[in-house]
Amino acid sequence: MEESKEQILIKRLHLKEETAWKELFEAYSGNLTYVCSRYIIGQDDVHDVLQNSFIKMFRSIDSFEYRGSGSLRAWITRIVVTESLKYLKQNSDFKIVDDEFEIPDLPEEEPDLQEISQTTIMKMIRTLPDGYRTVFNLFVFEEKSHKEIAGILGIAENSSASQFHRAKAMLGHKIKEYKMSKTAQYE
């Protein structure tokens, strides 16, 4: 069986070929920036975290084991998420449980996302408080359970569930406000 482009790139990365690292950066930096910016707000901070992530990849590439198509992408994404969380934990403003935000009770129905771009939704997610945003991202995008999130963040499992519920309610409120403002524009 012929080796895939990914497998060839991985072999070159193991050999620490500079051109292979440039290829990896060019191929994945856009996606990794997107992943990182789900957790980190400031562009300079995103760039710093990405730089640290690529250094971590370079230093630990020998431990990477190919497990099929997409395993490289999964591995580097996991590193970026881990480095993003490490940054957030070191940031003194980071709070997991934050009761200063009043969230109106919303029905448990899912908000209607039609006619709202993915970019707009991501902007809304980025406005969530750090703790809410972090738990929301880990649960929704990284598909972690509340038990796993609790272990990653060093919080109680019910705190993770509470943060997710609050994030979802706040996001639902933002979506509702956005739709009402769009409707008002056309009236």
N, C-alpha and C positions, 0 to 999 in steps of 0.2 A: 504494500500500500504506500502511495506517495505521501510525503510529509506536507502538511498544510503550511500556508504562509505564517500562521501563528506559531507552529512548532519550529519553523526555521528561525523566526525572530527570537523565540525563547532560547534556542541554542546559541544564537549570537549574543543575546543578553548575558547568558551564563559565561560567555567568553569575555564579557565586559567591553564589547566593541562599541566605540563611541558613536558610530553611525547607527547602530541598532538602538541606542538610547535616544538618539535624535528622532528616529522613526517612531519609537514608542511614544515620545512626547508629542510629535506631530499628529499621530493617529488618535491619541486618547486625551490630550490636554483639554480640548473643548468639553468633552463629556465629564471629565474629572473636575473641571472648573464649575460646571453646573451642579454636580454632586456636592462639592464643597460649599458652594454658595447657598445651598439649602440650609446649611447649618450656621455659616459664618456670614455676617452682613457686610462688613467693610471690605472693599476691593483689595486694599493693601494687605489686610489680614488673610484674605482668600489666597492671594499670591504667596504669602509667607507660608501658609499651611501647605499649599501645593508644592512649594520648593522643599519643605521638610518631608513631604510624602515621597517625592522623587528620590531624595537622599535615602530615605528608609527603603524604598524599592531597590535602589542600587546596592545598598549594604546587605539586603536580605534576599537577593535574587537566587543565591545558592540554595536557599531553603524552599524555593518554589518548585512544586511538582506539577507537571502537566497532567490534567485529569480529563481532557477532552476539550472540544471546541468551546470557547468562551471562558475557560478557566483562568486565563491571564487577565481578562477584563474583570472578572469577579475578584481576583486577588488584588489587583491595583485599586479597585473601587473600595474594597474592604480596608486597605491601608489609608486611603483618603478619608473614609468615614472615621476610622480610629484616630487619625491625626486631628481631624476636625473636633472630635469629642475631647481629645486631650487639650486642645487649645481652649475650648469652652470651659473645661474644668479649671484651667489655670487662670481664666479670666475672672477677676474678682466680682464682676457684675452678674455672673451667672447664678441664677436661682432656679431650683427645681420647683419648690412649692412656693407659690407667690399668690397670696390672697388679696393683694391690693387691686386686682383687676376685677371689676364687677361684670359678670356675664349674665345677660338676660336669659331666662329659661326659654328655650326654643323647643318646638316639637321634635321628636326623635326622627322625623322623616329626613331623608337625604336631601340636601339642597339641589335645586335644578341648575345644572352647570351648562345647559345649552346657551349658546350665544356668548359665552365667556371664554376668552382665549386661555390657553395653557400659560402663557406669559403673565396674564393678569392674575390668574389663580396663584402662580408661583410668587408674584409680588405680594399677594395677600398673605401667603404662608410666611414669607420673609418678615412681615410686620408683627407676627406673633411674638410674645415674650420668649426669651431664650429657652426656658424650661419647657414651655408648651411646644415650641417649634421643634426642639430636639426630640422629645418623646413622639410627637406626631410624625416626624421624618423617619425615625427608627421603626415605628409601627407600620406606617403606610408604605414607605419606599424600600426600607431594608427588610420588611416582613418579619420583624422580631416580635416575639410574644412579650407580654408585660413582665413575665418572669425573667426573660432574657434582658429586657431593657433595665429592669431593676438591678440585675447583676452588673450590667455594663456601667450604669450610672451610680451605683452604690446607694440605691433608694429602696423603699419598700415597694412590693409589687402593687399594692393598692394605690400608692402615690403615682405610679406610672399610669395606671388606669384612670385615675382622677385627672392627671395632667392631660392625657389624651382626650378625655371627655370635654374638659374645659377648652382645649385647643380646637376641637371639632365644633363646639358651640360658638366660640369666638369667630371661627372661620365662617360658619353658617350665617352668623350675624353680618359679617363683612360682605358676604355674597349677596345677602338680602338687601343691604344698603346700596351696594353697587347696582343691582338690578333696578332698585327703586330710582336711583339717580339717572340711570339710562332711560327709564320709562318717562321720567319727568322731562328729560331733554327733548323727547319726541312729541310731547303734548303741547 
